[in-house]
Amino acid sequence: MNKIRAIKFEIGYLKNVPESCLISMGDTKVLCVASVELNKVPPHCEEKKIGWLSAEYSMLPMAGGTRTARQRSSSAGRTKEISRIIGRSLRASVDLEKLGKNTILIDCDVIQADGGTRTAAINGGFVAMMLLMKRLLKEKVLATNPLKNYVAAISAGIAGGKKILDLSAKVDNIADVDINVVMNGKDKFIEIQGSSEGETFDKKDLDELLKMASSGIREVIKKQKKILAKLNMDLQIQ
């Protein structure tokens, strides 16, 4: 199975927040919201005279169908790890010097989980970030567009001896191998995470999974471009 699940972006999902986006990938749904803290950056950015971008990821208690304790990015290990992955991935698309002394915040809340929540958060988070950048440019908070590339992510794995793209929770739960891949619009890798849950895998398997993931990411970026084109958002990035 080398196709991504149905993907949908709902822009302005929150009535009073234009920079909000509900992304659906299959039955996984993540609400992504971009905001900005003006004239405020972490200490290490003050020294380098750059802006910053960070992300916070959380999952609603019943998002997976069974209640889990409400998570906080400051205390839950998995939540903090995924928050950092989203932040790193999206920062790779931004020229931090062009942000000025401002911090971009991307909040990603999983309201329904069926596999691939972190990859969906990156895909939706990028669209929300684009929406925010457009407003900041219009309001002249930013002098020039800081975005360098599109960014998208997808999962792939091996289950039952078959290589599968964009794993649902059902498949992920039985997968022997599971990887998450983040790339930009120029086919450059940003992050690769992978592990064996059962059977081991060799370099040929990894190469095939990466090829499959790369193809899937290109499809996601096409979807991102399509929805942003409808909003007349030509920010001239690749």
C-alpha positions as YAML, in Angstrom:
chain: A
units: angstrom
residues:
- id: 1
  name: MET
  ca: [0.00, 0.00, 0.00]
- id: 2
  name: ASN
  ca: [1.91, 3.04, -1.26]
- id: 3
  name: LYS
  ca: [-0.79, 5.69, -1.12]
- id: 4
  name: ILE
  ca: [-1.36, 8.33, 1.52]
- id: 5
  name: ARG
  ca: [-4.71, 8.38, 3.27]
- id: 6
  name: ALA
  ca: [-7.27, 11.02, 2.33]
- id: 7
  name: ILE
  ca: [-5.97, 14.41, 3.43]
- id: 8
  name: LYS
  ca: [-8.04, 17.53, 4.07]
- id: 9
  name: PHE
  ca: [-7.26, 21.04, 5.36]
- id: 10
  name: GLU
  ca: [-10.01, 23.14, 6.95]
- id: 11
  name: ILE
  ca: [-8.74, 26.71, 7.13]
- id: 12
  name: GLY
  ca: [-10.03, 29.06, 9.84]
- id: 13
  name: TYR
  ca: [-11.46, 26.17, 11.82]
- id: 14
  name: LEU
  ca: [-11.60, 28.38, 14.91]
- id: 15
  name: LYS
  ca: [-14.10, 31.18, 14.25]
- id: 16
  name: ASN
  ca: [-11.98, 34.00, 15.65]
- id: 17
  name: VAL
  ca: [-8.58, 32.64, 14.61]
- id: 18
  name: PRO
  ca: [-7.89, 32.86, 10.86]
- id: 19
  name: GLU
  ca: [-4.49, 31.23, 11.38]
- id: 20
  name: SER
  ca: [-6.07, 27.95, 12.47]
- id: 21
  name: CYS
  ca: [-6.17, 24.77, 10.42]
- id: 22
  name: LEU
  ca: [-7.81, 21.42, 11.10]
- id: 23
  name: ILE
  ca: [-5.92, 18.74, 9.21]
- id: 24
  name: SER
  ca: [-7.43, 15.30, 8.61]
- id: 25
  name: MET
  ca: [-5.24, 12.43, 7.45]
- id: 26
  name: GLY
  ca: [-7.49, 9.43, 7.29]
- id: 27
  name: ASP
  ca: [-9.26, 9.41, 10.64]
- id: 28
  name: THR
  ca: [-6.52, 11.35, 12.40]
- id: 29
  name: LYS
  ca: [-7.51, 14.95, 13.06]
- id: 30
  name: VAL
  ca: [-5.20, 17.62, 14.45]
- id: 31
  name: LEU
  ca: [-6.06, 21.25, 15.14]
- id: 32
  name: CYS
  ca: [-3.06, 23.46, 14.34]
- id: 33
  name: VAL
  ca: [-2.93, 27.13, 15.32]
- id: 34
  name: ALA
  ca: [-0.14, 29.64, 14.66]
- id: 35
  name: SER
  ca: [0.41, 32.73, 16.78]
- id: 36
  name: VAL
  ca: [3.19, 35.23, 17.42]
- id: 37
  name: GLU
  ca: [4.81, 36.85, 20.43]
- id: 38
  name: LEU
  ca: [6.09, 40.22, 19.26]
- id: 39
  name: ASN
  ca: [9.41, 41.58, 20.49]
- id: 40
  name: LYS
  ca: [10.09, 38.49, 22.54]
- id: 41
  name: VAL
  ca: [12.64, 35.71, 21.93]
- id: 42
  name: PRO
  ca: [14.57, 33.20, 24.07]
- id: 43
  name: PRO
  ca: [17.92, 34.41, 25.50]
- id: 44
  name: HIS
  ca: [20.02, 32.47, 22.99]
- id: 45
  name: CYS
  ca: [18.20, 34.27, 20.15]
- id: 46
  name: GLU
  ca: [18.91, 37.66, 21.71]
- id: 47
  name: GLU
  ca: [22.62, 36.98, 21.41]
- id: 48
  name: LYS
  ca: [22.38, 35.81, 17.79]
- id: 49
  name: LYS
  ca: [19.85, 38.51, 16.84]
- id: 50
  name: ILE
  ca: [17.41, 36.01, 15.38]
- id: 51
  name: GLY
  ca: [13.75, 35.15, 15.86]
- id: 52
  name: TRP
  ca: [12.45, 31.80, 17.04]
- id: 53
  name: LEU
  ca: [9.78, 29.20, 16.34]
- id: 54
  name: SER
  ca: [8.55, 26.58, 18.77]
- id: 55
  name: ALA
  ca: [5.69, 24.10, 18.88]
- id: 56
  name: GLU
  ca: [3.49, 22.49, 21.50]
- id: 57
  name: TYR
  ca: [1.78, 19.16, 20.88]
- id: 58
  name: SER
  ca: [-0.99, 17.67, 22.96]
- id: 59
  name: MET
  ca: [-3.59, 14.94, 22.69]
- id: 60
  name: LEU
  ca: [-7.10, 15.18, 24.08]
- id: 61
  name: PRO
  ca: [-7.83, 12.52, 26.71]
- id: 62
  name: MET
  ca: [-10.31, 10.60, 24.49]
- id: 63
  name: ALA
  ca: [-8.57, 11.22, 21.16]
- id: 64
  name: GLY
  ca: [-7.61, 7.58, 20.84]
- id: 65
  name: GLY
  ca: [-10.94, 6.16, 21.94]
- id: 66
  name: THR
  ca: [-9.70, 5.23, 25.42]
- id: 67
  name: ARG
  ca: [-9.13, 7.92, 28.00]
- id: 68
  name: THR
  ca: [-5.57, 8.81, 28.79]
- id: 69
  name: ALA
  ca: [-4.40, 11.36, 31.34]
- id: 70
  name: ARG
  ca: [-4.38, 14.92, 30.06]
- id: 71
  name: GLN
  ca: [-0.88, 15.66, 28.84]
- id: 72
  name: ARG
  ca: [1.26, 18.72, 29.36]
- id: 73
  name: SER
  ca: [4.26, 19.45, 27.17]
- id: 74
  name: SER
  ca: [6.26, 20.43, 30.24]
- id: 75
  name: SER
  ca: [5.87, 17.07, 31.96]
- id: 76
  name: ALA
  ca: [4.98, 14.24, 29.56]
- id: 77
  name: GLY
  ca: [8.04, 12.70, 27.89]
- id: 78
  name: ARG
  ca: [6.34, 11.66, 24.65]
- id: 79
  name: THR
  ca: [4.48, 14.95, 24.39]
- id: 80
  name: LYS
  ca: [7.70, 16.94, 24.86]
- id: 81
  name: GLU
  ca: [9.55, 14.79, 22.33]
- id: 82
  name: ILE
  ca: [6.88, 15.29, 19.65]
- id: 83
  name: SER
  ca: [6.68, 19.02, 20.38]
- id: 84
  name: ARG
  ca: [10.40, 19.28, 19.74]
- id: 85
  name: ILE
  ca: [10.16, 17.27, 16.51]
- id: 86
  name: ILE
  ca: [7.43, 19.58, 15.18]
- id: 87
  name: GLY
  ca: [9.42, 22.66, 16.18]
- id: 88
  name: ARG
  ca: [12.65, 21.41, 14.57]
- id: 89
  name: SER
  ca: [10.84, 20.43, 11.39]
- id: 90
  name: LEU
  ca: [9.10, 23.77, 10.94]
- id: 91
  name: ARG
  ca: [12.17, 25.81, 11.89]
- id: 92
  name: ALA
  ca: [13.96, 24.14, 8.97]
- id: 93
  name: SER
  ca: [11.65, 26.06, 6.65]
- id: 94
  name: VAL
  ca: [12.24, 29.48, 8.21]
- id: 95
  name: ASP
  ca: [15.01, 32.05, 7.91]
- id: 96
  name: LEU
  ca: [15.19, 33.00, 11.59]
- id: 97
  name: GLU
  ca: [17.07, 36.24, 10.89]
- id: 98
  name: LYS
  ca: [14.13, 37.50, 8.84]
- id: 99
  name: LEU
  ca: [11.75, 36.88, 11.75]
- id: 100
  name: GLY
  ca: [13.24, 39.77, 13.65]
- id: 101
  name: LYS
  ca: [12.82, 39.80, 17.42]
- id: 102
  name: ASN
  ca: [9.64, 37.70, 17.30]
- id: 103
  name: THR
  ca: [8.67, 34.18, 18.32]
- id: 104
  name: ILE
  ca: [6.27, 32.05, 16.29]
- id: 105
  name: LEU
  ca: [4.22, 29.52, 18.28]
- id: 106
  name: ILE
  ca: [2.55, 26.50, 16.68]
- id: 107
  name: ASP
  ca: [-0.03, 24.71, 18.85]
- id: 108
  name: CYS
  ca: [-1.03, 21.23, 17.68]
- id: 109
  name: ASP
  ca: [-3.90, 19.50, 19.47]
- id: 110
  name: VAL
  ca: [-4.90, 15.99, 18.46]
- id: 111
  name: ILE
  ca: [-8.67, 15.69, 18.69]
- id: 112
  name: GLN
  ca: [-8.85, 12.26, 17.05]
- id: 113
  name: ALA
  ca: [-5.96, 9.82, 16.77]
- id: 114
  name: ASP
  ca: [-5.67, 7.02, 14.22]
- id: 115
  name: GLY
  ca: [-1.93, 6.90, 13.60]
- id: 116
  name: GLY
  ca: [0.48, 9.49, 12.27]
- id: 117
  name: THR
  ca: [-0.43, 12.26, 14.69]
- id: 118
  name: ARG
  ca: [3.04, 13.83, 14.70]
- id: 119
  name: THR
  ca: [3.29, 13.82, 10.91]
- id: 120
  name: ALA
  ca: [-0.20, 15.29, 10.59]
- id: 121
  name: ALA
  ca: [0.76, 17.98, 13.11]
- id: 122
  name: ILE
  ca: [3.78, 18.96, 11.00]
- id: 123
  name: ASN
  ca: [1.70, 19.06, 7.81]
- id: 124
  name: GLY
  ca: [-1.09, 21.12, 9.35]
- id: 125
  name: GLY
  ca: [1.33, 23.22, 11.39]
- id: 126
  name: PHE
  ca: [3.07, 24.33, 8.22]
- id: 127
  name: VAL
  ca: [-0.21, 25.51, 6.68]
- id: 128
  name: ALA
  ca: [-1.12, 27.41, 9.86]
- id: 129
  name: MET
  ca: [2.33, 28.98, 9.84]
- id: 130
  name: MET
  ca: [1.85, 30.09, 6.22]
- id: 131
  name: LEU
  ca: [-1.41, 31.77, 7.17]
- id: 132
  name: LEU
  ca: [0.31, 33.65, 9.98]
- id: 133
  name: MET
  ca: [3.22, 34.73, 7.79]
- id: 134
  name: LYS
  ca: [0.82, 36.18, 5.24]
- id: 135
  name: ARG
  ca: [-0.82, 38.32, 7.96]
- id: 136
  name: LEU
  ca: [2.51, 39.46, 9.41]
- id: 137
  name: LEU
  ca: [3.71, 40.51, 5.97]
- id: 138
  name: LYS
  ca: [0.46, 42.35, 5.28]
- id: 139
  name: GLU
  ca: [0.70, 44.19, 8.60]
- id: 140
  name: LYS
  ca: [4.38, 44.94, 7.90]
- id: 141
  name: VAL
  ca: [5.47, 43.21, 11.08]
- id: 142
  name: LEU
  ca: [7.86, 41.36, 8.77]
- id: 143
  name: ALA
  ca: [9.69, 43.22, 6.02]
- id: 144
  name: THR
  ca: [10.35, 40.13, 3.89]
- id: 145
  name: ASN
  ca: [9.00, 36.60, 3.72]
- id: 146
  name: PRO
  ca: [11.04, 34.37, 6.06]
- id: 147
  name: LEU
  ca: [9.78, 31.06, 4.61]
- id: 148
  name: LYS
  ca: [12.36, 29.12, 2.59]
- id: 149
  name: ASN
  ca: [10.69, 25.82, 1.72]
- id: 150
  name: TYR
  ca: [7.54, 23.79, 2.04]
- id: 151
  name: VAL
  ca: [7.78, 21.10, 4.73]
- id: 152
  name: ALA
  ca: [5.78, 17.90, 5.09]
- id: 153
  name: ALA
  ca: [5.98, 14.55, 6.87]
- id: 154
  name: ILE
  ca: [4.68, 11.00, 6.54]
- id: 155
  name: SER
  ca: [5.05, 7.61, 8.20]
- id: 156
  name: ALA
  ca: [5.93, 4.31, 6.56]
- id: 157
  name: GLY
  ca: [6.51, 0.82, 7.86]
- id: 158
  name: ILE
  ca: [6.55, -2.91, 7.39]
- id: 159
  name: ALA
  ca: [3.63, -5.00, 8.64]
- id: 160
  name: GLY
  ca: [2.95, -8.60, 7.75]
- id: 161
  name: GLY
  ca: [5.91, -8.54, 5.40]
- id: 162
  name: LYS
  ca: [4.40, -5.66, 3.38]
- id: 163
  name: LYS
  ca: [5.69, -2.12, 3.11]
- id: 164
  name: ILE
  ca: [2.94, 0.39, 3.88]
- id: 165
  name: LEU
  ca: [2.77, 4.16, 3.60]
- id: 166
  name: ASP
  ca: [0.99, 6.47, 6.08]
- id: 167
  name: LEU
  ca: [0.24, 3.96, 8.83]
- id: 168
  name: SER
  ca: [-3.14, 3.93, 10.57]
- id: 169
  name: ALA
  ca: [-3.20, 2.98, 14.26]
- id: 170
  name: LYS
  ca: [-4.36, -0.55, 13.41]
- id: 171
  name: VAL
  ca: [-1.38, -1.11, 11.13]
- id: 172
  name: ASP
  ca: [1.05, 0.73, 13.39]
- id: 173
  name: ASN
  ca: [0.12, -1.54, 16.30]
- id: 174
  name: ILE
  ca: [1.21, -4.66, 14.39]
- id: 175
  name: ALA
  ca: [4.09, -3.14, 12.42]
- id: 176
  name: ASP
  ca: [7.53, -4.73, 12.67]
- id: 177
  name: VAL
  ca: [9.17, -1.54, 11.41]
- id: 178
  name: ASP
  ca: [7.96, 2.04, 11.74]
- id: 179
  name: ILE
  ca: [9.62, 5.21, 10.46]
- id: 180
  name: ASN
  ca: [8.63, 8.87, 10.38]
- id: 181
  name: VAL
  ca: [10.15, 11.07, 7.69]
- id: 182
  name: VAL
  ca: [10.19, 14.87, 7.31]
- id: 183
  name: MET
  ca: [11.31, 16.52, 4.06]
- id: 184
  name: ASN
  ca: [11.22, 19.91, 2.40]
- id: 185
  name: GLY
  ca: [9.97, 20.85, -1.04]
- id: 186
  name: LYS
  ca: [13.42, 20.29, -2.54]
- id: 187
  name: ASP
  ca: [13.48, 16.60, -1.58]
- id: 188
  name: LYS
  ca: [15.91, 17.24, 1.26]
- id: 189
  name: PHE
  ca: [15.51, 15.25, 4.46]
- id: 190
  name: ILE
  ca: [14.93, 17.18, 7.68]
- id: 191
  name: GLU
  ca: [14.31, 14.32, 10.10]
- id: 192
  name: ILE
  ca: [14.21, 10.53, 9.93]
- id: 193
  name: GLN
  ca: [13.07, 8.48, 12.90]
- id: 194
  name: GLY
  ca: [12.85, 4.72, 12.73]
- id: 195
  name: SER
  ca: [12.88, 1.58, 14.79]
- id: 196
  name: SER
  ca: [12.23, -2.14, 14.68]
- id: 197
  name: GLU
  ca: [9.33, -3.27, 16.83]
- id: 198
  name: GLY
  ca: [9.71, -6.96, 15.92]
- id: 199
  name: GLU
  ca: [11.61, -8.23, 12.89]
- id: 200
  name: THR
  ca: [14.81, -6.43, 12.03]
- id: 201
  name: PHE
  ca: [15.27, -4.70, 8.69]
- id: 202
  name: ASP
  ca: [18.20, -4.15, 6.34]
- id: 203
  name: LYS
  ca: [19.44, -1.22, 4.27]
- id: 204
  name: LYS
  ca: [17.40, -2.33, 1.26]
- id: 205
  name: ASP
  ca: [14.24, -2.19, 3.36]
- id: 206
  name: LEU
  ca: [15.19, 1.25, 4.65]
- id: 207
  name: ASP
  ca: [15.95, 2.55, 1.16]
- id: 208
  name: GLU
  ca: [12.57, 1.31, -0.08]
- id: 209
  name: LEU
  ca: [10.74, 2.84, 2.88]
- id: 210
  name: LEU
  ca: [12.49, 6.18, 2.35]
- id: 211
  name: LYS
  ca: [11.63, 6.10, -1.35]
- id: 212
  name: MET
  ca: [8.00, 5.39, -0.48]
- id: 213
  name: ALA
  ca: [7.95, 8.13, 2.17]
- id: 214
  name: SER
  ca: [9.52, 10.65, -0.22]
- id: 215
  name: SER
  ca: [6.80, 9.99, -2.77]
- id: 216
  name: GLY
  ca: [4.12, 10.38, -0.08]
- id: 217
  name: ILE
  ca: [5.60, 13.66, 1.14]
- id: 218
  name: ARG
  ca: [5.54, 15.07, -2.39]
- id: 219
  name: GLU
  ca: [1.82, 14.29, -2.49]
- id: 220
  name: VAL
  ca: [1.26, 16.05, 0.83]
- id: 221
  name: ILE
  ca: [3.12, 19.14, -0.42]
- id: 222
  name: LYS
  ca: [0.92, 19.15, -3.53]
- id: 223
  name: LYS
  ca: [-2.11, 19.21, -1.21]
- id: 224
  name: GLN
  ca: [-0.58, 22.05, 0.82]
- id: 225
  name: LYS
  ca: [0.09, 24.07, -2.32]
- id: 226
  name: LYS
  ca: [-3.41, 23.43, -3.64]
- id: 227
  name: ILE
  ca: [-5.20, 24.67, -0.52]
- id: 228
  name: LEU
  ca: [-2.92, 27.71, -0.21]
- id: 229
  name: ALA
  ca: [-3.39, 28.56, -3.90]
- id: 230
  name: LYS
  ca: [-7.12, 28.74, -3.28]
- id: 231
  name: LEU
  ca: [-6.38, 31.39, -0.67]
- id: 232
  name: ASN
  ca: [-4.25, 33.37, -3.15]
- id: 233
  name: MET
  ca: [-1.18, 32.76, -1.04]
- id: 234
  name: ASP
  ca: [1.78, 32.94, -3.38]
- id: 235
  name: LEU
  ca: [4.64, 33.57, -0.98]
- id: 236
  name: GLN
  ca: [7.16, 32.41, -3.57]
- id: 237
  name: ILE
  ca: [8.70, 29.48, -1.77]
- id: 238
  name: GLN
  ca: [9.67, 26.06, -3.08]
...
